[in-house]
Amino acid sequence: MPASEVMKLYRKRKLHSGPGGKIVRSKKQAKAIQLSYLRSEGRIGPRKGGGRKRARKKDVASKR
């Protein structure tokens, strides 16, 4: 299925989370499925790694 059809199916409430899976109700999940199809077609590169960076905790005991 082309990635362009994913959102059409989502709007018609016909998009399933997998073969025989539940109907997708969240737009975020529909976009994730669309990205998955684009990656499998080779139109988008692999996922970007990382995530948000956490600030390093300051050692309170060393300041005393």
FINULUM-723008 format. One record per residue: residue number from 1; x, y, z of N, C-alpha, C in turn. Coordinates in steps of 0.001 Angstrom, whole numbers. Layout:
<sites>
pamar/n_xx/n_yy/n_zz/ca_xx/ca_yy/ca_zz/c_xx/c_yy/c_zz
NUM/X/Y/Z/X/Y/Z/X/Y/Z;
...
</sites>
This chain:
<sites>
pamar/n_xx/n_yy/n_zz/ca_xx/ca_yy/ca_zz/c_xx/c_yy/c_zz
1/851/-1174/0/0/0/0/896/1236/0;
2/612/2198/-886/1403/3432/-868/1128/4245/396;
3/2128/5002/794/2013/5780/2034/927/6843/1933;
4/613/7298/737/-413/8328/578/-1802/7815/952;
5/-1989/6511/876/-3297/5933/1201/-3525/5783/2706;
6/-2457/5851/3484/-2567/5592/4920/-3510/6584/5578;
7/-3333/7876/5307/-4184/8887/5933/-5620/8811/5422;
8/-5787/8424/4162/-7149/8246/3629/-7875/7147/4404;
9/-7171/6034/4626/-7768/4939/5383/-8046/5345/6828;
10/-7132/6142/7403/-7326/6600/8779/-8592/7454/8892;
11/-8789/8369/7940/-9961/9250/7981/-11262/8467/7807;
12/-11192/7372/7041/-12386/6542/6839/-12563/5500/7937;
13/-11662/5515/8932/-11669/4547/10041/-11511/3110/9540;
14/-10645/2934/8532/-10391/1603/7976/-8942/1159/8172;
15/-8124/2011/8813/-6706/1689/9001/-6541/805/10229;
16/-5842/-305/10043/-5599/-1246/11137/-4134/-1177/11556;
17/-3887/-1477/12824/-2534/-1388/13371/-1628/-2509/12863;
18/-2179/-3537/12314/-1404/-4648/11772/-2358/-5573/11054;
19/-1858/-6673/10531/-2765/-7602/9868/-3751/-8190/10883;
20/-4999/-7865/10728/-6022/-8339/11665/-6009/-7604/12981;
21/-5312/-6455/13038/-5198/-5704/14280/-6372/-4768/14499;
22/-6313/-4031/15615/-7378/-3101/15951/-7355/-1893/15015;
23/-8472/-1196/14942/-8575/5/14123/-7799/1134/14798;
24/-7018/1862/13997/-6212/2966/14513/-7123/4166/14755;
25/-7095/4712/15974/-7928/5868/16308/-7098/7125/16544;
26/-5799/6977/16694/-4927/8107/16997/-4222/8580/15723;
27/-4189/9905/15535/-3514/10459/14366/-2011/10232/14449;
28/-1467/10241/15664/-31/9991/15849/342/8592/15365;
29/-504/7622/15688/-216/6254/15279/-325/6119/13762;
30/-1289/6837/13166/-1436/6806/11709/-192/7387/11035;
31/353/8477/11593/1560/9075/11033/2749/8122/11184;
32/2803/7400/12303/3890/6436/12513/3814/5315/11479;
33/2611/4858/11174/2427/3819/10157/2829/4361/8786;
34/2469/5621/8519/2825/6246/7246/4347/6344/7097;
35/5036/6754/8162/6498/6828/8116/7117/5443/7908;
36/6511/4442/8512/7002/3080/8356/6917/2637/6898;
37/5797/2960/6228/5654/2628/4813/6667/3388/3966;
38/6889/4672/4276/7863/5452/3514/9263/4874/3669;
39/9611/4431/4880/10929/3839/5098/11069/2525/4331;
40/9992/1735/4305/10073/454/3601/10175/661/2091;
41/9636/1782/1589/9757/2103/168/11113/2718/-152;
42/11867/3117/878/13173/3712/668/13129/5203/419;
43/12004/5852/689/11875/7282/431/12346/8130/1610;
44/12507/7523/2768/13002/8220/3958/14092/7340/4553;
45/15141/7971/5066/16242/7227/5665/15838/6583/6974;
46/16772/5941/7636/16463/5295/8919/16120/6317/9990;
47/15576/5847/11074/15191/6725/12185/16390/7476/12723;
48/16136/8689/13159/17194/9449/13802/17316/8950/15236;
49/18517/8694/15658/18731/8182/17002/18723/9292/18026;
50/18925/8913/19243/19046/9923/20286/17753/10150/21025;
51/17315/11344/21024/16173/11748/21820/16573/12998/22545;
52/15829/13364/23533/16203/14589/24227/17364/14318/25172;
53/18209/15277/25272/19383/15150/26140/18989/15597/27545;
54/19464/14890/28526/19171/15249/29909/20329/16037/30487;
55/20006/17007/31278/21043/17792/31939/21692/16944/33022;
56/22969/17141/33185/23698/16393/34195/23326/16915/35575;
57/23086/16011/36507/22744/16423/37873/23975/16963/38563;
58/23810/18059/39240/24928/18642/39958/25024/17978/41327;
59/26217/17771/41748/26432/17119/43045/26282/18169/44159;
60/25220/18061/44917/24922/19025/45971/25882/18861/47152;
61/26280/17631/47439/27139/17365/48598/28529/17981/48439;
62/29031/18108/47225/30382/18630/47015/30441/20139/47230;
63/29310/20818/47188/29312/22269/47384/29356/22660/48851;
64/29100/21728/49749/29057/22053/51188/30429/22118/51800;
</sites>
